[in-house]
């Protein structure tokens, strides 16, 4: 190892990035699944349009982008 500080920076950057990525994907999947199963009092779907679920998931997509960017930065540090 030429630089222990760089190794530590790579490890923590990649770890935080992959954790953000995984948690955002898991949370968005749970959210989308629950939205697809939501019904009104009359028995119809509460969110009939697919676009409604996608717009609710935008914060998760931004978190996923941040996590993926951090992970890629960590891999570039390793290289």
C-alpha positions as CSV (number, residue, x, y, z in Angstrom):
1,X,0.0,0.0,0.0
2,X,1.5,3.3,-1.1
3,X,-0.9,5.4,1.0
4,X,-2.9,4.1,4.0
5,X,-4.9,7.3,4.1
6,X,-6.0,6.7,0.5
7,X,-6.9,3.1,1.3
8,X,-9.1,4.3,4.2
9,X,-10.7,7.0,2.1
10,X,-11.5,4.4,-0.6
11,X,-13.0,2.0,1.9
12,X,-15.2,4.6,3.6
13,X,-16.3,6.3,0.4
14,X,-17.2,3.0,-1.3
15,X,-18.9,1.7,1.9
16,X,-21.1,4.8,2.4
17,X,-21.9,4.8,-1.3
18,X,-23.0,1.2,-1.5
19,X,-25.1,1.6,1.8
20,X,-26.9,4.6,0.4
21,X,-27.5,2.8,-2.9
22,X,-28.9,-0.4,-1.3
23,X,-31.0,1.4,1.3
24,X,-32.6,3.7,-1.2
25,X,-33.4,0.8,-3.6
26,X,-34.9,-1.2,-0.7
27,X,-37.0,1.7,0.5
28,X,-38.2,2.6,-2.9
29,X,-39.2,-1.0,-3.6
30,X,-41.2,-1.2,-0.4
31,X,-42.8,2.2,-1.0
32,X,-43.8,1.3,-4.6
33,X,-45.1,-2.1,-3.6
34,X,-47.3,-0.6,-0.8
35,X,-48.6,2.1,-3.2
36,X,-49.6,-0.6,-5.7
37,X,-51.5,-2.4,-3.0
38,X,-53.4,0.6,-1.7
39,X,-57.1,0.6,-2.1
40,X,-59.8,3.2,-1.5
41,X,-63.0,2.7,0.6
42,X,-64.8,1.8,-2.7
43,X,-62.3,-1.0,-3.5
44,X,-60.6,0.8,-6.4
45,X,-56.9,1.4,-6.6
46,X,-55.8,4.5,-4.7
47,X,-52.9,5.1,-7.2
48,X,-54.1,3.9,-10.6
49,X,-51.4,5.6,-12.6
50,X,-47.9,4.2,-12.7
51,X,-46.6,7.8,-13.0
52,X,-47.9,8.6,-9.5
53,X,-45.7,6.0,-8.0
54,X,-42.7,7.1,-10.0
55,X,-43.0,10.7,-8.9
56,X,-43.2,9.7,-5.3
57,X,-39.9,7.7,-5.7
58,X,-37.8,10.6,-7.1
59,X,-36.1,11.4,-3.7
60,X,-35.0,7.7,-3.6
61,X,-33.7,8.0,-7.1
62,X,-31.6,11.0,-6.2
63,X,-30.2,9.2,-3.1
64,X,-29.4,6.2,-5.4
65,X,-27.5,8.6,-7.7
66,X,-25.5,10.0,-4.8
67,X,-24.7,6.5,-3.5
68,X,-23.7,5.3,-7.0
69,X,-21.5,8.3,-7.5
70,X,-19.8,7.8,-4.1
71,X,-19.2,4.1,-4.9
72,X,-17.7,5.0,-8.3
73,X,-15.5,7.6,-6.7
74,X,-14.3,4.9,-4.2
75,X,-13.5,2.5,-7.0
76,X,-11.6,5.2,-8.9
77,X,-9.6,5.8,-5.7
78,X,-8.8,2.1,-5.5
79,X,-7.6,2.1,-9.1
